[in-house]
């Protein structure tokens, strides 16, 4: 049986954590393009894994340092902004899905470009 309450809490946490990070967390290490991709919450709301995707490889370590050091602040803000009995402990986890998708897309473009070049090389000009 699906747990709709847990799904709603996860989506609300995802939106609110993203808003807090972008609007309220003032840390110069938060640079580059990053996104909260999903939040997995334990059934008892004791802890939550927050999956974050960072596109720029060089910004990734600093973004995660900033998020881990700001986890307490983010949790306090969640307590203020959400009507929830217990706000979970937050654990920020690296999510490679977006970067993986971009890489697959680049590879498919290369294969498509190589395939069209090979097709044109195979064609022989017609003799009249």
N, C-alpha and C positions, 0 to 999 in steps of 0.2 A: 504494500500500500504506500503510495507516494506521501511524502511529508510536506504538504503545501505550506505550512507555517514556517518550516525551516527554509524552504525555497524563498519565501517572501522576505524573511530576515536576511538571508544571504544577499538578495538583490538590493535591499535597503542599505545594508552595510556597505556594499560595493559603491553605491551612489554617494553615500555620506562620507566614506573614507576618501573617495576621489575629490569631493568638494573641499573637505578639510585640507587635504594635501595641497590643492591648487590655490585655495583662498586664504588659509590661515597659517599653514606651516611655512615659516620664513627661514629657509635654510639655503645658503648659497650653493650647496652641493647638489641641489635639485636642478639639474640642467638637462638639456636634451629632450628627446621625445619619449615619453613613458605613458603607460596606460595600465589601469587596474583591469585585468582581464576577467577575474572571477574571485569569489570568496567562498571558501568551504568552512562551514561552522559545525562544530561538534553538536550532537543532539542535546547535550546538557548545557550548551552555550559557554562552556568553560574556556574554549580556545577557538581561534579562527586562523586559517591559513589564507593570507591575502596574496594572490598571484599577480605579479607585476612584470610587464614586458617593457624592456628598454631597448630602443632601436640602435642607438649609438653604442658601440662596443666600449669606447673609451669613457663614456659617462656612467656605465653600469655600476662599477664599484662605488663611486661617490653617491649615486642615487640610493643604493641599498644601505650605505652607512647612514645617510640622512634619515631614511625611513626607519631603520632600527633604532637610532637615537631619538627619533620623534615619536616612537610607538606609544609611550606613556601620555604624551600630549594629545595624540590622536584619540586614544582611548578615553581620556577625560572629556574631550569635545564630543565624542559619541555619547557619553553619559549625559551630557547637557542637552544634546539635540535629539536624542531618540527616546521614545517611550518603550523601554525594554527593561525587564527585571534585572538582568545581569548582562553587562557588556563583556564580551570575551577578551581574553588576552590575545594580542595580535602577533602573528608571526609572518613576516614578509618573505615570500618565496619567489625565486626567479622563474619566469614563464618564457620559454623560448618559442612558443607557437607562432607568434607573429613574425619573428625573424626567420623561422623555419619556412613559413609560407612565402615570404618574400624571396628567400633563396630558391625554393622550388619554382616560383614564377620566373626568376632569372634563368634558371636552367632550362625551363620549357621554352623561353624566348630564344635561348641559344640554339637549342635543338631545332626549333622552327626556322631560324635564320640559316643554320647549317643545312637543313633539309631542303630549303628553297634554293640555296646556292648550288647544292649537289644536283638538284633537279634541272636547273638551268644549264649546268655543265654537261649533263648527260644528253641534252637535246642537241641533235645535229642539224645544222642548217640544211634546208631543203635545196636540192639541186634542180635547176630548171633546164 
